[in-house]
Amino acid sequence: MSRWILGLFVLTWLGCATTRTAAPGSQEPTTTIEGGAGQLRVSDGGSGGIPVVFVHGLGSNLEAWSAQLDHVRASRRAVAYDQRGHGGSQPARDGVYTIEALAEDLDQVVRTLGIERFVLVGHSMAGEVITAYAERHPEKLAGLVYVDAVGDVSQAPPEVKAWFTQPQPDYGPQQAQAEFQEMLGPNAKPKTREQVLASVARVEPATILAIRRAMGAYAPGPGLARYTGPRVAIDAEGPHVPFMAAHSIPEVTRVTLPNVSHWLMMDDPEGFNRALDPVLDRAR
């Protein structure tokens, strides 16, 4: 698999009582919010400053951001959630996994939590989700942070587009594990590798394929120009990948971290937090 694909993987409070469980790596419990097509598990904690909302990538869950949640919550509110079909969130009741539907889940989360303006951080596949959100709700955003994130697959070579839109017919759990194992590469720390593969095992292969097809079908629209705030990409150091956000989303400032995998925020949380802090400090 080429480095561009390796870099690829590069949402109303319920009226009834909600289930609250401890979020590993974070002292805040999780709760449940009704999304656009099912319940979403959410972690919300901290206070002060402009809030930060973290969106994980394909096959992952909110625990991918544990180190960032603990760090950011020392000085401001921070939220993370499991996207539909991932972690502790329900699969989509309607079977829809488009980028637009995922962005609507994100809006359900922030509206339910009463968050009016915030910094939005998205990893890998979530790069498309945060772009779609910025197109629809630019007035709510104080910053966009793309974390080794996909930007515009329409700018990818034909064989890469085909990989998104024409997956192998026998794709199942073994294929998913092998694929993510390869994507982790040699720079992934053992704990990162273990956590990523465990989270992938909890996601239905059909969900992975549905979102991958949606990624291949999505392209940023002219509405993104209405968002005029800061755009930053924090990436794993590596070669130029044309469809990644750092290279395909206009006016993005890129920062790189060395010796990390695609899951850089887990491999080097301190380095990632140092790169994120200036973005948060500038947010207005």
Secondary structure, 3 states (H helix, E strand, C coil): CCHHHHCCCCCCECCCCCCCEECCCCCCEEEEEECCCCEEEEEEECCCCCCEEEECCCCCCHHHHHHHHHHHCCCCCEEEECCCCCCCCCCCCCCCCCHHHHHHHHHHHHHHCCCCCEEEEEECCHHHHHHHHHHHCHHHEEEEEEECCECCHHHCCHHHHHHHHCCCCCCCHHHHHHHHHHHHCCCCCHHHHHHHHHHHHCCCHHHHHHHHHHHHHCCCCHHHHHCCCCEEEEEECCCCCCCEHHHHCCCCEEEEECCCCCCHHHHCHHHHHHHHHHHHHHCC
